[in-house]
């Protein structure tokens, strides 16, 4: 767990001559700290400092008290210079940001003096703690040194005694996390004062390729409602002369804060650094300092890439997000956990453990005799250790809960980090949890089901579910592949929120035996996202493996009954085809970005090809869209190349062919696939496909996929005919055109009646997501649940 935290305030002091309303103003933009005229009252080390972040990200600096580093009971003050005495209606306002470490209660005390500091009167004592909106708390607890995002600021305003001419800001440490204060102002509020509180998007990082609408948060700090529309402008500049400008007209109520969505879409074309500025233009504006917000945004494709190594040190990564631009993508497909060996069930270790179920590990031993896993060109040690903190290592002792950047010579090394973070399976707030592993042939499947994140709060939704798949082999001609899956449907809302805010340290990646080589997919240090690979947004799969050139390919041949012509001994090409694959919707839910600008010759239609390492859909290893041509050959998008599956390990796979309105078929046996293309012809015999009667005979010695599944149910019934009758004589690329003629006619209905009650013989052929079976998790007896969480301070102190 992280070591220390701090509290930061952003204050700017200027003796204002622009308006008689303001007696004191401090923004901390001057490099001098404490600012000229201010005084710091302290002994020992000064923990007040100037921070490189400003209120609501509208400025560059603030004042910060580093509770993260200050020991408990440390008390230090910042004192303003003497200013003109306040009147009856004057007040103090300032922006602030604070998050605690776990549940520590730091304090900020504000006192006012009417005699230049000889004596003081208490104005307010603001306390920290874990609850946002209470006291000075603006963000949830974080184990890293707190650095606020633009959205993690708040504003306070307090009436001052008449005659106030000096203020004192006192920080009292409980060893919590950082406090920031900014934009300190003494005087009367302006009547007309609006500004940009936050650039919501783009703020820090843009994951390419992605088109989204820029958004900003507008705030009215004045005393008057702004009912006449005024302009808010967003400008973004970047590499290659990129220039985006959009202006919106809006209104805002007194004390109103709301989001403005701009009209145009921000779509950066290339990776690089982009400058963002957003500003208001209000007629009669009295305070311009808060009108403008700025941000510097990095744009890159975090969905796929490499570690930049060479030869056996080169690893690529890619994820399953739609349209990520990668030459190949994995698919999310949770592996069946039936038959798994339990390590932890419902907060109880059911196998020998070193340490405990908060910070511990299980020794699996050599579960693959005669087979190994290759990491960075070297076969890893044969013993396997599974940590409660999301580490699977080939070295004993891997249970540290505090993720660090890799590569690093510090242990753990020779490890896979499916999600290295601080988990606590003893958390009574998440009583249903499980850690298990399964040996499925040469595949090791390690499943963290509802793994509770270590925290100090009573929260039943702070958990995550993820799964690691590793394939072992007797010999290697390349590095072994790793697939990691994150199940959003089995992940709690608190965890997802903390993930989105980078509020806890976590790492996803792989590392070699001595900590000199690594590939990092994602890393956040508890406050900042450093490596940006996404884990959620939907359930997601990530693959790490050798170069894209490491692939498997297959030459497939099949016929579609609807398009087959006995006279031609081939299929017709009557359809006007779309330029993009048509399998994104249910029941396929295929996220591939396959598309062309020109269709190759002799293409009949798009098909969806699937590889399985077992017969059921839980064995799904990969899918991709391809073309099927008039003579039955299936090809890459160029119309000639064999269908290739990138980042796939050579091995034995069943091959499934799906079509929009024909019944799916699967190879009768697994095919041995490698980098040299293998051939398989479904057309030569009924026995080429899995099942007893999977295809139709189209002519003597020729077989093809059964036509007629207009409603995508995987069974041909009268309902398919009803679908056809409902769109009779409709032209176009539609499901109901089962004979692929380009128009829906009685001939399509005749196809249905000919094939009535035929069904696919591919197991789970039309599931929109892989069929998921899990061993039930029984609730343990209430008496076995810890009545109290162990002391967080004790755990934290071990690493201070």
N, C-alpha and C positions, 0 to 999 in steps of 0.2 A: 504494500500500500504506500502511497506517496508520503513524502517526508514532511513538508510544511506548507503553510498557506499564508495569505495576506489580505488585508482590507485596504481598498484604495478609494480616495476622494479626489475629484478634479476641481481645483479652485483657481480662479483667475482674478488677480487683484489689479485694478487700475483705479486711480482716483479720477472719476469721470468728470470731464468738462463738457461732454456732449449733451448732457441732460441734467437738470437740477434734480430730477427724480432719484438719481443714483448716487449714494454716498460712497459705496465701495464695490469694486468689481475685480475678480481675479480669475484668470483662465489658465494660468500656469504655462503659458506659451513661451515665456522668457526662460532662457537657459539657467538663470540664477535660481538656486533653491537653498533655503526658503527664499521666496521672492523678496525683492527690495522692500524694506520696512517691516517684513514679517519676522517673527522670532520662533525658534524651536526650543522648547523646555524639555530637557531629558538628562539622563545620566548614562554612561556607558556608550553603547552603539546606538546611533540614531536610526530608527526604523521608518521614519517619515522620509519619503523620497519623491522625486519627480518621475512620473511614469510615462512611457511612450504610447499611451492610449488616452483618448479624450472622451468626454461625455457624449453618449449616443453616437460615437464615431464621427461627430461633426467637427472635432478638433483633434489635435495631435498629441496633447499632453494633459496630465491631471496630477493631483497630489495623491500619493498612495501611502497607506500604512501597511507594512508587510507583517501582518499577523502570522502569515505562513512561516516566517523565520523568527519572529519575536517570541521569546519564551513566555510561559504563563505569568501573569501578574505584572508584566511590563506596562508602564504607564508613561506616555509621552504626549506633549501638546504642541500644536501650531497656534500661534497667536497673531492676530492681524495688527497692522499699524493702527494708530488712532485715526479716526475719521470724523467728519462732521456729525454732530448729534442728530439722531433720528427724530422724526416727528411722530404724531399720533397714529398715522396710517402706514408707517414704514414697516417692512418685514425683511426677513432673511430668506433667500432661496438658494438652493444649490442642487447639482446633480450628483448622484452617488451610485456606486455599484459594490455589491458584496455577496459573497457566498462563503459558507462555513466549510470546514473540512469534512466532518461527519455531523456532530451535533453540538460542537463547542459554541459557547455564547460569548463572543467578543462584544465590546461596547464602544460607542462613540458618544461622548458627552459634549454638549455645546452650552457654553456659559456666556453671558453678556455683562459688560461693565458700563456704568455711566460715569465713571471717574478715572478713565484712562488706564484701568487695570489694577487700581488699588484694591478693589474688591469686585466680586463677581456674583451674579444671580443665575441659577440654573434655568436654561431655556428648555432643554429636552435631553433625555438619556435614551439613545437608540441602541437596541440590543441586536445581536446576531442570532444564529440558530438555523435550523433546517427548513423553516417554513417561509416560502416566498411571499412577500407582501407584509410580513410582520417585522416591525422595527426597521432596521436598515437592510434587510435581506431582499435582494433582487434576483437571485439565481439559486438553483438547487445546489446541494452540497457537491463538492468535487474533490477528488483526492490529489489532483495536481494543483500547482500554484495557480490560483484563480486569475484569469485575464478575461475581462468581460467582453462579450459580443455587444454589438450596437443595441440589440434588443434586451440586454441584461442591465440596463440602467434605469434609474428612477429619479424623480425630482421631489424634493421636500421644500415646504414653505412654512415659516413660523413668524408670528407677530413678535415684535421686539418692544421692550419697554421704551417709553418716550425718553429721549436723552441718551440712548445707547451710543457709545463711541468706540468700543473695542469688543472683539469676540475672541473666544478661545475654543479650539477644537481639540478635545482630549481623547486619545485612543487608549483603551484598557484591554490588554491582551488576555485571551483564554486559550491561546495557541490554536487559533482557528484558521481562517484563510483571509485573503487580501481584501482590503477596503480601498476604494477609490472615491475621491471627491473632485468636482470640477464646477466651473461656471458659478462661483460664489458671488452673490449679488445682494447688496443691502440698499433698500430704498423702496419706492412704490413701483408696483407692476406697471408696465406699459399698457396703453390702451390697445394699440395695434402692434402685435408681435407674433408672427407666425414663422415657422421654420421647418426644415427637414430634420426629423428626429433620427431617422435611420434609413439607410439604403438596404432594403430587404433582399433584393436580387437584382443584379449579381453583387455579392458582397465580398467573398474571399476567393472562391474557387468555382470554376465552371468545368463540368465534365463533358468533353466533346465526344461525339457530336450531339448537341442538344440545343433545341430552339425553345426559349421560354420568354414570357412577358416580363420586362423589368418592372419592379415594384418598389415603392418607397413609403415610409411612414411620415405623415404630416401631423404637426402638432401646433395648437394655438396656445401660446403662453400669455397672451394678452387678456385684458378684461372685457373686450368687446367681441361679440360674435361676428365672423366675417361672412356675411350673407351675399355679398356681391362676388361672383366668381373671379378668382385671380389665377395666374399661371404658375404651374410647377413644371420644371423642365428637367429631363434626364439626358445627359450627353455621355457617350462612351467612345473612346478612341483606342486604337490598338494597332497591331502589326499590319503591314501591307496597306497602309492608308485607311484602315477600317474607321468608319465614322458613323455613329448612330446618334440621332437627336429626335426626341419626342416630347411634346408639350401637352399638358392637360390643364383644363380649367376646373377649379373646384371651390367649394366653400367649406367652412369648418366652424363648429359651435364653440362657445366659451369652454376652455379646458378640454376641447375635443382633440382626440387622437384617432386617426384612421388611415387605412392603407390606400394608396393611389396606384392603380394599375395603368401603365402607359399603353398607348394604342399599338405601337409597332412591336415586332418580335425581334429580340436580340439573338442573333445567330452568328457567333464568331466563326470565321472560316478556318483559321489556323491557330495552332498553339502559340502561346506567348503571354505577355503581360498587357493587360487592358486597364486604362484609367477611366474611372467613373466619377462623375460629378452630378449632383442633383441639387436644384436650388429653387426657392420661391421668389415671386415677384409681386409683392403686395403694394398697392398704392397707399402711401401714408405710413409705410413700415417705419417703426421707431427704433428697432434694435436689429441691426443687420448681422451681428456676430453669429446668430444661430440659423441664418437663412440657408446655409449651404452645408451639404455633407459630401465627403469624398471617400473613395475606396480605390485600392489597387487590387485587381483581380487576376489571378493566374488561370489560364485556360489550357487544358491538356486532356488527352483521352486516358482516363484512369481505368477504362474497361478492359483494355488489353495493352500489352507492351512486353518489355523484357528487362532483365537485370543488366544488360549491356556486356555480358561475358562472352567468351569465345569457346568453341569446342565443347567439352563436357562441362564447362563452367557456365554455359549459356542456358538460361531458362526463360521461357515465355509464360505469360499468364493471360487468361481471357475469361470473361464471365458470360452469363446467359441473358443479360439485358438485351432487349430488342434493339436492333439497329445500332449496335455498338461499333460497327465498322471493322471488326476483326475478320480475318479470312476464315475463321472457324469459331464456333461457339459450343460450349457444353449445354446441356439441358438440365434443369432442376428435375430430379427424380429420386425422391426419398427412398432409400433402400429398406426393404422388408427386414424388420428386426426380430421376427419370429425365430426362436432358437438361439437367441443371443445369450451370452454368459454375463450375468449381472455382476457389477462391481459395487454399485450403490443403488438402493431402492428406497425411496421415500425417506431420505435422511439417515439411512442406516447402511454402514459398510457391510456387505455380505461376502466379501473376499478379504484376504489378508492385506493390510495397508500399512505403509510407512508414513508416519505423520498422522493426520486426521482428515476428515472429509471436508474440512475447510482448506487446509494446505497439506496435501499429501499425494502419494502416488502408489500405483499398483504395479507389481512386477508380473507381466504375463509370461515371461520366459521365452523360449524359442518355439513359437507356435507354427513356424513354417520350416520344418527340417528340410535341408537340401535346397532351400530357396532364400533369396535375399532381396533387399530393396536397395537400388542404386541411387545415391545422392552425390551430385557434382562429380561424377565419374568414378566413384569408389563405392563398392558394396558396403553398406552399413553393417554395424554389429548385428548379431542375430537376436539378441535379447531386446524385448520391447517393454517400455514403461509408459503407463497412462497416468497423467497428472489430473488432479481435480481442477486445476487452473487452466485447462485447455491446451495442454502440451502432450504430444506423443513423441517420445524420445527413444533413441537407441543407447542412451547413457543413463545410468542410475542417478537419482537425486534431482530430477527436473520437477520441482514443485513450487518454485518462486512465484509469488503472486504479483510482483511488480514488473510489467513488461518493459523492456529496454530496446533501443534501436539495435538492429542486426545489420551486418555481422558484428559479433563481439566475442572476444576471447573468454569473457565470463560465461560460466555455465548458466543455463543449459546450452549444449551444442548438439550437433548431429540429431536434429529434431525437426518435426513438423509442428507448426503452430496454427492449428485450425482456428482457434480464437483464444490467444493467450490473454487472460484477464483475471481479475480477482473474483473467484466464485466461492460460494459457501453452501455446500449441500446440507448443512445442518440448520439452515434458516427456517424457523418454524412458520414463517409467513408463506412459504412455498413448500407445503408438506408433500406434494406429489412431484417427485423428481426421480431421475434415473440416469445412471452412467453404466454403459454396457459395451461389449464388443462381440463381434461375430466373425467366424471364419467361414467364408463362402467360396470354396475352391481355392484359388490363389488370391482372393480378395480379403483384406482386413477392413472391417467396417466398425468404426468407433462412434458411438452415438451418445451425445450429451442432450438428454431430453429434459426440458424445463430446468436448466441449470441456473440456480439463483445467484444473482450478483451480490457480492458482499456489500452491505450497506448498514446504516444505523437506524433505519426507519422501519416502522411496521407497514409493509407494502407487499401485497400479494401479487403484483403484476411486474415485479422486477426480476425477470427470468428470460432465458433465451434457449432455443433448440438449434443445435447444429450437428453435423455429421461429417466424419472424415473417411474417405475411401482410398486405400493404398493397395496396389497390385504387386505381388511378389513373383519372382521368376527364378528358375534354376540357372539361367545365364542372361547376360545383358549385352545388347549392342548399342544401347543408349540409356540415358537416365530414366528412372521410373516416373510414372505420372502420379500426380496427386489430385484428387477432386474433393472439394470442401463444399458443403451445402448448408444454407441457412434458411430455416423454415419460419417465415414470418407469421404463419397462421398459428404456430405454437410458441410465439414469443410475446411477452407481456408489454403493455403500453408504456410502463415506466422505463423499461429497458430500452425500448425504441426511442423514447424521448431523450434519455441520457446519451444514447448512441448519436442521435442527430445533433446534439450539442457538444459532442466530444467531451462529455463530463466525466469520463473515466478512462484510464489508460488501457489500451488494448492493441494487439498486434496479430496480423495474419501473414504467414510466410513460411519459408523453409531455410535451414542453415546447415552448413557442412560440419564435419567432425571436429574441426579445431577453431571454428568461429572466424574463419578468414574469408568465407564466401557465403552469400545469402541472396535470397530473392524476397523482397517485401511487397506484399500486395496492399496492405493497409497498416498504418501506424498512427495512433493518437496518443499523446503523452499525458492526457488528463485535462488538458485545456485547449490544445491546438491539434488540428488534424495535419499531420506532416506528410504522410503518403495516403493517397486519396481513394484507393479502390473501394467501391461501394459494397455493402453487405446486404442492404435491404432496400425498400421501395416496393418490392414484392419478394416472394421467396426466390432465392438466387443460388446458382451454382458457380463455383470458381474452379478452373483447372490450371495447374502449374505443370509444365513439362518441357521437353526439349524443343528444338526449333520447329517452326511451322512446316519445314520440309519433312519432318517426321510425321508420316500420315499412313493411312491405309486406304486402299482403293478397290473398287469392284466394278466389273463389267456385267450389267444385268440386262436381261431381255425378257419382255412379257408383252402380252397383247391385252387391250381393253375391248371387251366384247361389243360394247356399244358402237365403237368406231370401226370394227373389223369388217372388211369386204372380202368375201370368198373369191369374187372375180379377180380382185387385185392380189390376193394372198398377202394383204397388208392392211394397214389402217388408213382411213380417210383423214384428211387434214382440213376439215370444213370450218373449224372453229376460229373465231376472232379472239385471240388469247390476250389476257392482261400481261403487262410487262413485269409485274411483281408476283411473287408466289401467292397463291390464294388460300393458304392454310393457317392464317393467323387467328381465325375465329374458332369457336367451338364447332365440332368436338376435338379439334386437333390442338388449338392454342399454341401454334408453332411460332416462335419469335424470330425466326430467321429473316435476314434482310436480302435474300436472293432477288435480284431484279436485273433486267437488261434494258438497253435502249433500242436494240434491234433484235427481232426474233430470228434465230437460225432457220435454215431451210428444213422442211419435212417434219416440223414439230407438230405432234398431235395435241398434247396438253402437258400441264404440270403434274408431277407426281411427288409424293412425299416418301422418302426412303428412310427407314429406321433400322438401326443396329441394336440387337439385344444380346446380352451375355447370359440370359436365361429366357425361358419361353414366355413367362408372364411379363406384364408391362413394368413391374418393378425392376426388371432386368434391362430396361432401356438404357443404352449407353450413349447414343447420339442419334440425331435426325438431321436431314437436310432436304431441301427441295431440289428437284432436277427436272429435266425434260424427258418425255418419252416420245420417240420418233416413229415414223410410219412403219418401219420394219421391226419395231419392238424394242430397239436398243434404248437404254436410258443413258443420258449424258450430262456432263457439266453444262454450264450456261453458254459455253462456246459452241455447243452442239456436236462436239466430236470427242472430247476427253472423257476418260472413265470418271465415274463419280468418286470423289475423294472426300475423306473425313480427316480433317486436320487434327493435330494434337490427340490422336488416338493410338493406343498401344497395339501393335500387331498381336493377333490372337484369334480365337474362335468365336464367331458371332452368328446368330440367326439374323437373316435379312428380311425385313417386312416392307411390302410395297402398299402404300395407301393411295386411293384416288377419291376425287370429290363425290362421285356417285356410283362407284363400283365397290364391291366387297373386297376388303383387304386380304392379302395373302402373305404367308411367311414361308421361308425356305424350310423344307422338310427336316433338314439337319443343320447344325452349325457349319459355317464356311470358315476355312482357315484364311484369314485376310492379313495382308502385309503391304509393304510399300510397293511391291510389284503387283499389278492388278490381277485379281482372280476373276474368273468368269462363272456365271450361273444363269441358266436358261430355264425359265418357268414354262415355256411354251411347249416343251417336248413331251411331257407326260403329266398326268394327274398327280402322280407320286412325287413330283418335284416340289409340291407345296404341302405344308403342314396340314394334317387332318385327313378325313376319309373322302370327302367330295368338295374340295375347296374351290375348284374352277369349273368352267364349262368347256366342253369340246366344241371348237369353232368350225373345224373341218377335220378330215381324217388326219390324226397324228398332230393336231394343233390345239392348244389349250390357252384359255385366257381368263382374266378376271370377270366375275359375274356382274352384269350391269343391272341397274334398277333401284339403287338405294337413294331415292330422291330426297328423303327426309333425314338422311345421315344417321339412321338408327342401327346400322350394321345388320339389318334384317330386311328382306324384300317382302312387303305386305301390301294389302289393299290401301293402306294409308299413303303409300308412295304414289299409287294411281290417283288418289284424291288430290295430292299435291300437284300432280300434272294437270288434272282437269281444271284446277283453280287458275292456272296461268296458260291455258290453251292458246296456241298461236303466238305466244310471246317469243320474240327473237332475243338473241344475246347469249352471254356466257352465264348460264344459270344452272343450278343443281338439277332442275326438273328435266333438262335436256339430256336424258340418260343415253341416247344413241349418238350424242355429240355431233348433231347435224347443224347446229346453230339456230334452231327454232323448235319450240315445244309443239308436238303434234300427236295424233293418235298412235303413230308408230312408237312413241316413247311409252305410252300406256301398254301397248302390246308387249314390249320388252318386260315390263313389270309383271304382267299376267303370265308370261312364259316362265319367269323365274320365281313365282310366288312361293313364299316360305323358305327360300334359300337364305342362309345366314353365313357370316364370316366364321371361319374356324381358327382365326388368330385370337389367342387369349387376350382379353381386355383390349380389343382393337381400337375402341373409340373413346376411351376415357380421356377427358380433357386434361386431367393430370394423373400421374401414376397412381395406381391403386396402392393404398397405404394400409399396412397391417402393423400393429404394434402390440406387444404383449401387455396385457392390462397391468396397471400399476395400482396396487391396493394401498389404501390409507393405513398408515401404521397407527397403533393404539395411541390415544392421547397421552397416556402415561409415559410413552417413550419419546415424546417431543420435548425438546428443551424448554423449560419454562421461562428462561431468560437468555438473551443473547450474551455471549462472552464479552468482556470489556474491550471496546474498540481501542481505547487508549493503549492497552497493553500490547495489542498487535502492532499498532502504529509505532510505538516506541522502539520496537526491535530494529526498526530500519531508519531511525533518526540519526 
